[in-house]
Amino acid sequence: MATPDRPGFVLPLLLLSGFRTLIDDLHAELARQGHSELRPAHGFVLQAVGPAGTTASDLGQRLGVSKQAAGKTVDRLVALGYLERVDDPADARRKLVRMTAKGHDGLRRSAVVFDELRDRWSATLGADRVAAMEDDLHRMVPADVFRLDVPGWFGG
């Protein structure tokens, strides 16, 4: 039960603030490693493109945004060198969006930095407490915990 010293609205704000802290720390480190152009939403896009690539229409569905919004983000990431558009070998009328070597490098570095950030939280809070927090969150969130439609959800 929520109490005056722990009102219910504080929990989602703390969870969001923890997420924001991790993402801000991630992007500060990525900038130091040569990826200063990457923004938080770009990580969702790169994950949604995946290793095999995708179409702009499918990308929009995965992200929960319109095809036009997805296309605009793709244009930006193509200009930055993280994505490229290529002919679809299965259908010459379609274009695939796929990651470049720079895109793969950004995702690889992100994974390493996230491990380092988790280690930092463990050093501050204790490994047992971080593991317990993860276990508790696994119990409370749906099984499809890794959702890529956050950009559309936040924007909608």
C-alpha positions as CSV (number, residue, x, y, z in Angstrom):
1,M,0.0,0.0,0.0
2,A,1.3,3.4,-0.9
3,T,2.0,5.7,2.1
4,P,2.5,9.4,2.4
5,D,6.3,9.0,2.6
6,R,6.2,6.6,-0.4
7,P,3.5,7.7,-2.8
8,G,2.7,5.4,-5.7
9,F,3.8,7.8,-8.4
10,V,7.4,7.8,-7.1
11,L,8.1,4.2,-8.2
12,P,7.7,4.7,-12.0
13,L,9.6,8.0,-11.7
14,L,12.5,6.2,-9.9
15,L,12.5,3.4,-12.5
16,L,12.5,5.9,-15.3
17,S,15.2,7.9,-13.6
18,G,17.3,4.7,-13.2
19,F,16.8,3.9,-16.9
20,R,17.7,7.5,-17.9
21,T,20.8,7.4,-15.7
22,L,22.0,4.2,-17.4
23,I,21.2,5.5,-20.9
24,D,22.9,8.9,-20.3
25,D,26.0,7.2,-18.9
26,L,26.0,4.8,-21.9
27,H,25.8,7.7,-24.4
28,A,28.5,9.7,-22.6
29,E,30.8,6.7,-22.9
30,L,29.8,5.9,-26.5
31,A,30.7,9.6,-27.3
32,R,34.1,9.1,-25.8
33,Q,34.5,6.0,-28.0
34,G,33.7,7.8,-31.2
35,H,29.9,7.4,-31.4
36,S,28.9,10.9,-30.3
37,E,26.1,11.0,-33.0
38,L,24.1,8.1,-31.5
39,R,21.0,9.1,-29.6
40,P,18.9,6.9,-27.2
41,A,16.2,6.2,-29.8
42,H,18.9,5.1,-32.3
43,G,19.6,2.1,-30.2
44,F,16.1,0.9,-30.5
45,V,16.3,1.4,-34.3
46,L,19.5,-0.5,-34.6
47,Q,18.1,-3.4,-32.6
48,A,14.9,-3.4,-34.7
49,V,16.9,-3.5,-37.9
50,G,18.7,-6.6,-36.6
51,P,21.5,-8.6,-38.3
52,A,19.5,-9.5,-41.4
53,G,18.1,-6.1,-42.1
54,T,14.5,-5.1,-42.6
55,T,12.2,-2.9,-44.7
56,A,11.2,0.6,-43.6
57,S,7.6,-0.6,-43.3
58,D,8.5,-3.5,-41.0
59,L,10.9,-1.2,-39.1
60,G,8.0,1.2,-38.4
61,Q,5.8,-1.7,-37.1
62,R,8.6,-3.0,-34.8
63,L,9.2,0.5,-33.4
64,G,5.5,1.4,-33.1
65,V,5.8,4.4,-35.4
66,S,4.7,5.2,-38.9
67,K,6.6,4.1,-42.0
68,Q,7.3,7.8,-42.6
69,A,8.7,8.4,-39.1
70,A,10.8,5.2,-39.4
71,G,12.0,6.4,-42.8
72,K,13.1,9.8,-41.4
73,T,15.1,8.1,-38.7
74,V,16.7,5.7,-41.2
75,D,17.6,8.7,-43.4
76,R,19.4,10.2,-40.4
77,L,21.2,7.0,-39.5
78,V,22.2,6.5,-43.2
79,A,23.6,10.0,-43.3
80,L,25.6,9.2,-40.1
81,G,26.9,6.0,-41.5
82,Y,25.1,3.5,-39.2
83,L,22.6,2.2,-41.7
84,E,22.5,1.6,-45.4
85,R,19.8,0.9,-48.0
86,V,20.3,-2.0,-50.3
87,D,18.3,-3.8,-52.9
88,D,16.3,-6.7,-51.5
89,P,17.6,-9.9,-53.1
90,A,14.2,-11.5,-52.7
91,D,12.3,-8.7,-54.3
92,A,13.9,-6.1,-56.6
93,R,11.0,-3.6,-55.9
94,R,11.9,-3.4,-52.3
95,K,14.8,-1.8,-50.4
96,L,16.3,-3.3,-47.3
97,V,17.7,-1.3,-44.4
98,R,20.7,-2.9,-42.8
99,M,23.5,-2.0,-40.4
100,T,26.9,-1.0,-41.6
101,A,30.1,-1.9,-39.9
102,K,29.8,1.3,-37.9
103,G,26.2,0.3,-36.8
104,H,27.5,-3.1,-35.7
105,D,30.3,-1.4,-33.8
106,G,28.0,0.9,-32.0
107,L,25.8,-2.0,-30.9
108,R,28.8,-4.1,-29.8
109,R,30.3,-1.2,-27.8
110,S,26.9,-0.6,-26.2
111,A,26.7,-4.1,-25.0
112,V,30.2,-3.8,-23.4
113,V,29.3,-0.5,-21.8
114,F,26.1,-1.8,-20.4
115,D,28.1,-4.7,-18.7
116,E,30.4,-2.1,-17.3
117,L,27.5,0.0,-16.0
118,R,25.9,-3.0,-14.4
119,D,29.3,-3.7,-12.7
120,R,29.4,-0.1,-11.5
121,W,25.9,-0.4,-10.0
122,S,26.9,-3.7,-8.4
123,A,30.0,-2.1,-6.9
124,T,27.9,0.7,-5.4
125,L,24.8,-1.2,-4.3
126,G,26.2,-4.7,-4.0
127,A,26.0,-7.6,-6.5
128,D,23.3,-9.4,-4.5
129,R,21.1,-6.3,-4.4
130,V,21.4,-5.7,-8.2
131,A,20.7,-9.4,-8.8
132,A,17.7,-9.2,-6.5
133,M,16.4,-6.0,-8.3
134,E,16.7,-7.8,-11.6
135,D,14.9,-10.9,-10.3
136,D,12.1,-8.7,-8.8
137,L,11.7,-6.8,-12.1
138,H,11.6,-10.1,-14.0
139,R,8.7,-11.2,-11.8
140,M,6.8,-7.9,-12.3
141,V,7.3,-7.2,-16.1
142,P,5.7,-9.2,-18.9
143,A,7.7,-12.0,-20.5
144,D,8.4,-10.0,-23.6
145,V,10.5,-7.6,-21.6
146,F,12.6,-6.5,-24.6
147,R,10.2,-4.4,-26.5
148,L,11.4,-2.2,-29.3
149,D,8.2,-0.1,-29.6
150,V,9.3,2.3,-26.9
151,P,9.8,5.2,-29.4
152,G,6.2,4.8,-30.6
153,W,4.9,4.2,-27.1
154,F,6.5,7.4,-25.7
155,G,5.5,9.4,-28.7
156,G,1.9,8.1,-28.9
